[in-house]
């Protein structure tokens, strides 16, 4: 079963965000063009990789103008599908960045939905900054093993499970 594909052309806005408390957050990539809003579910690691790549891309381009400030998710957030792969390309002639997401395939041979969002450098810079904030807003890491600390602490593998590591 495959979701719908989307080609929004030049978007009015693009952002990432989460729904839920740290430790149970669900991550979303969301783009809007006019009244059409497309929300796609993805993993924290995908957001982190996208942010890193966009920051590298932007460092090779002229500085963007003023960044968008309204980057909250548009509610209600209803994902069209789960992202399996992300891609980014830059069109120098048009001075636009294409962000492309492909649906995660459940089975080999399934049709893969694709979402294409054409953005400005300013929108991408805002997306990168917002994404970095969203990723950093999670649970703090354990100073010993790097795994996320829950409010109650966790059994740290570096302590061989002998005691709980608290914040």
N, C-alpha and C positions, 0 to 999 in steps of 0.2 A: 504494500500500500504506500502510495506516495502523496506528499503534500502538494500544495499549489506552488508554482514558481512566481516570482515577482521581479519586475524590472521597473523601478520607480523613476529612472532617469535622474534628473537633478532633484535631490531631496531638500525639503525645507529644514529638516533637523535629523540628526543621528546621534544616538547616545547608547550607553550601557548602564545597567542598574541591577538592583537585586530586590527580591521580595523575600521576606522572612528574617528571622534572627540569625546572628552569627552562628556558624556551625550547621545551620539548616537553610542557608540562603540559596535561592535559585537565581541564577544569573541570566540576564536577557540582553540581547542586542535589539535595538528598536530604531526604526527609521520611519519618517512621515513625509508624505508629499500630498499637499492639499488635505483633504479629509481622510485619505488612506493612511492607516498606521499599520506597520508590519512589525510584529514582535517575534523573535526567534530565541529559543532556549539554548544556552551553551554552558560550558564548564568554566570554572574559575581559571583554570590553566589556559584555556583558549583566550579568555579576556587578557590575561597577563602576557601571553605571546603576541596578541594583536597590538597591545599597548607598546611593547618593546619594539616591534617591527615598525609601527607608525612613528615612534620617536626617532628611530634611525632614518626612516624615509624623510621625515620633516627636517632633520639636521642637514640634509643635502639640498634642500630647497630654499628659495627666498623666505624670509620671515613672514608669517601670516599676519593679516590685519587683526582687528579686534575679534576675540573669541566669543562664540555664543555663550550666553549665561543660563538660559533655560534648558537644563539638561536632565531634568527629572523625567522618569518614565511616565508616559501617558497611561492613566488608569481607565478601564481595567486592563491588566496585562494578561493577554490570552495568547500563548505561543502558537504559531502556525505549525512549527515542527522543531525538531532538535537538530542543531548544527553539527555536522560531521567534520567539515573542512572549511577553512577561511582562506581567502586570497586577497591580495591588494595589488593594484597596479596604478601607475601614474601616467597620465596623458599630458606631456609637456606642452603640446600645441594648444590644447584646451585649458590647461592649468587646472585639471580636475583629477581627483583620486577616486578610483573605483574600488569599493569594498564589496567582495563577493562571498556569499556563504552557500555552502552545499549541504543538503540534508544528509543526515546519517542514514545509511541504508540498513534496513533490518535484515534483508536477505540478498544474496548475490542475484543479479538480474533485475532487481527492483528498479523502477524509474527513479531518478534522483532529481528532486526539486532544487531549484537554484534561486537565490535572491541577489539582485544587483542594485547597489546603491551608489549613485554618482554624487560625489561630495566636493566641496571646496577645501582648500588647505586650512581655512579657519575652522570649518566643521570638524575636520580630521584632528586638528590640534586640540580642539575642545573635547573630542571623543577620547583622545589619548590621555589628556589630563584627568578627565572624569573616570576613565577606566583605571588609571593608577590609583586614584582615591578609593574607588570601589574595592579593588583588590586589597589595598592596605587596610581597609576598614574591618577586616575579618578578625578572628581570634588571634591573640598574640602567640608567638611561637615559644616553645619551651627553650630556655637558654642552654639546655644540655643536648637535646636530640633534635630540636627544630620542629617537632610535631606540634599542632595547635593545642593550646591549653584550653580546657573547658573551665567554666567558672569554679567547678569543684576540683580542678587540677586534673592530672592523669597519671597513669602508671608509666613512668619513663623507662624506655628500653635501656637507656644508658645506666640506670640504677639496677638493672636486672630484676625489675619488678619488686624490689624489696621495700620501697616506700613510694608514697605518692608525691609527685612534684607539683607544688601549688604555684600560683602566680607570684 
